[in-house]
């Protein structure tokens, strides 16, 4: 199976339906299919072995991805927000290649050996004027479809290899062909170089749901687009949701919104509880996945959200902080450092196996002999099979031989009415090996002392979780996809201690 087969199916069955953009004048499935073919003809005339995309979301984005697949060249979306020297270094490693960029940014990529630069206007012209292509794309499901740079927080990111079989397996296992009504629209506000952006394009295209693009997230603009475009579906990261909720103080709500999924980081319990109170008609979905797994591998669905939100039993209520159960198409296991499977209730490393799981990088294969991919995420299952994410293995704090979850402590801190944001890291301790340090951002006008922060944690958890160091900040560092950069805080804290 190939991504072009999925697009061909959509073009044949929903040709005149708009797939990207406004209902009036947007890009239809038929036009997307035709322009992808013309783009493939042009790409085949160029010497590059890959198609790089370094720009904001636009209608050129899906055309570029499908044209690359048609031409048999990997599609490589890049983080255009990186500093020029780092971005140019990443691009140089992909040469020879064609690079598509935003108009006016060509100088950022000038004089990189083996890189041919064209802006989206020029690329658009080629996809309109080049000769039509026959449906002669490769049907080898092991062909590379997308190369994605992982969002590493230190050093150079790894390049995850996603083959056609991984992406098509995810699509076929998660959405129904033409399952969306012609009045449905999804707002895509995650960056185009994030796996969630790739997944949104191909799943929306297969289901028939129109895509509305928000090139750069800003909460007020997000709300405006939802209201003006009658958006029914959207996906956000946790930091986005909190800001969106703040914009709903006007009382107008989001009447068209039916389904809101979130992922890409831990969702603070107070935030999702507030969202469910403000938007009771919305179906919330928490989706957990990785670049290397072609997006989601576990989901906490709308019924799970409502049951947990209404529960009085603490164990059932706690599930609102889980990522739900594994998708039927994957297996998930919790393992100890030696690779032995752990029972429910015990923390370990999350391993995953399934057809959508790549577990492959440009430099090495990360799957073991049995096809399992160790994610480097820490987590546990409860007795009912709900998965809880504890953060990266490297983020776990080992205090006196006891493993402490930063996320658990952060959730408690966020329950304090004065706390807006919180981050917890481990710092060196002569007595315990590691100690707990907390960074706290307060709500405007709120006051709180370091002792009150520590006492709050002890009151709701155990004394071993008490932060020994507390710092108050005006903001915390996040990457462009909303992930908290604990490593940056840890290095800063350690350097300043």
Helices and strands as residue ranges (DSSP letters): H 3-14, E 18-20, E 27-28, H 29-44, E 50-54, H 60-71, E 74-77, H 84-92, E 97-101, G 106-109, E 115-119, H 120-129, E 144-149, E 159-163, H 164-174, E 185-188, H 195-207, E 210-213, H 219-228, E 233-236, H 238-247, G 248-250, E 259-262, H 269-278, E 283-290, G 291-293, E 295-300, H 302-310, H 314-318, G 319-321, E 325-326, E 330-335, E 348-354, E 373-381, E 387-392, G 393-395, E 397-399, E 402-404, H 406-414, E 419-429, E 433-442, H 450-460, G 463-465, E 469-472, H 486-496
